[in-house]
Amino acid sequence: MLKRKIEQSLTEWKAMPDRKPLIIKGCRQCGKTYSVLDFAKKNYKHVVYLNFFENPDYASVFSGSLETDHIVMMLSALLGRDAVFEAGETVLVLDEIQDCPEARTALKFFRIDGRFDVIGTGSLLGVKGYGKEPKSVPVGSEMVIDMFPLDFEEFLWACGITAPVIEILKKCMETETPVPEALHNRMRQLLLQYAVVGGMPDAVQTFVDTKRLDKVLQIQRDIVRSYEDDMVKYAEKKDKSCIRECFQSIPRQLSKENKKFQYSVIKKGSSAGKYVGSLQWIEDAGIISRCYNLSIPELPLDGNAEENIFKVYMRDQGLFVSMLEDGTQYDILQGKLYGYKGAIFENLIADIFAKMGRKLYYYHKDSGLEVDFVIRFKGECMLVEVKATAGNAKSTKTILQHPGKYHVGGAIKLGDYNVGRVGRLLTLPLYMAFLLRDF
């Protein structure tokens, strides 16, 4: 069983004395159902489970009165012994709640009643064109937690890396001392493995159990196809082809020297007017993350972000690599990458940052200045350069040389080397990106 951080979030939620119904929101197949049911079975005497995707008929329970007593009566009649409602001892799990909007509306009544806990999961909540929006979203009556595929730290746990080992890495980063060579080499290896496996639970478990990357790739490509099926199944008719074209263009978008997202790359001569809604659909489904250009690299980052100038990264690194041709996994693990390696490792760091809850920003000027990422770190604006191997950070050095113009606290260069510092530039191994948590 894979250890997930959502377990701690669920435990904290249950400890709240006046907890609201909980919604776990995330892309398809990121592990929501498994984590919620595992938690429910461990923490409640009775678990009542409804999956609206697999059993659309369950929606009929919520077609009439949404009063709690009425719903309890209907569920008891429908499920018999599988629906035991005992105050303080029962949790109602509503899986794929977006397929029954009335069930989400009913959360307000469960909140008022207070006898039973409710956890809902949703993959396409809020996706435009889905066509199943609740008449009344229970504002103030629910708590929403975003869930992602496994992040790099969770992948490390799955591969047997323990908390004490991670503490060694933290100490090395904080004291700016090199990581012991044996550990350094092991972590480099694990990062490359994460770069091809990513964080989809089925892919990670298969890798841990078998080390068969061909099986991992098949799982990833099946997931990508299921996402494309969702685009055809759930999007509005006029948007279906546009969404798929937009999604399939992502590897080409990142192949450019300037990785700014361009609608003309999707189809020659195209404009934002045709595809802007399609891109938003993919983002709302939790498949991609946007990285916004900054007008100037200084805090507040969100205040300086340029809304219409952005890059797009896949939210899960493994799915991104699976969209490339056969053999790419082997090339990454062997270090046999050429011009495209920058895109692969940028997406890797975007995956790590986004899964820790960071909004993504970068800095690009037509003069040639470009910094891969800009983050808030320890209360200051910090530049982050990503180098697949050793490399020069020319733009970063230029910005650091003009403190009167650019209000940055310093810079971090992530690459294939150990910890070190030269002036205001801190070099860190790529695998330490997940430790840059101090916002």
Secondary structure as GFF3:
##gff-version 3
##sequence-region A 1 439
A	DSSP	alpha_helix	6	14	.	.	.	ID=ss1
A	DSSP	beta_strand	22	25	.	.	.	ID=ss2
A	DSSP	alpha_helix	32	43	.	.	.	ID=ss3
A	DSSP	beta_strand	46	51	.	.	.	ID=ss4
A	DSSP	three_ten_helix	56	62	.	.	.	ID=ss5
A	DSSP	alpha_helix	68	79	.	.	.	ID=ss6
A	DSSP	three_ten_helix	80	82	.	.	.	ID=ss7
A	DSSP	beta_strand	90	95	.	.	.	ID=ss8
A	DSSP	three_ten_helix	97	99	.	.	.	ID=ss9
A	DSSP	alpha_helix	101	105	.	.	.	ID=ss10
A	DSSP	alpha_helix	107	113	.	.	.	ID=ss11
A	DSSP	beta_strand	117	122	.	.	.	ID=ss12
A	DSSP	beta_strand	143	146	.	.	.	ID=ss13
A	DSSP	alpha_helix	152	158	.	.	.	ID=ss14
A	DSSP	alpha_helix	163	175	.	.	.	ID=ss15
A	DSSP	alpha_helix	181	197	.	.	.	ID=ss16
A	DSSP	alpha_helix	201	210	.	.	.	ID=ss17
A	DSSP	alpha_helix	213	234	.	.	.	ID=ss18
A	DSSP	three_ten_helix	237	239	.	.	.	ID=ss19
A	DSSP	alpha_helix	240	248	.	.	.	ID=ss20
A	DSSP	alpha_helix	250	253	.	.	.	ID=ss21
A	DSSP	alpha_helix	263	266	.	.	.	ID=ss22
A	DSSP	alpha_helix	272	284	.	.	.	ID=ss23
A	DSSP	beta_strand	288	294	.	.	.	ID=ss24
A	DSSP	three_ten_helix	302	304	.	.	.	ID=ss25
A	DSSP	beta_strand	305	314	.	.	.	ID=ss26
A	DSSP	alpha_helix	317	322	.	.	.	ID=ss27
A	DSSP	alpha_helix	328	334	.	.	.	ID=ss28
A	DSSP	alpha_helix	341	355	.	.	.	ID=ss29
A	DSSP	beta_strand	360	364	.	.	.	ID=ss30
A	DSSP	beta_strand	370	371	.	.	.	ID=ss31
A	DSSP	beta_strand	373	377	.	.	.	ID=ss32
A	DSSP	beta_strand	380	386	.	.	.	ID=ss33
A	DSSP	alpha_helix	394	400	.	.	.	ID=ss34
A	DSSP	beta_strand	410	415	.	.	.	ID=ss35
A	DSSP	beta_strand	420	422	.	.	.	ID=ss36
A	DSSP	beta_strand	425	429	.	.	.	ID=ss37
A	DSSP	three_ten_helix	430	435	.	.	.	ID=ss38
###
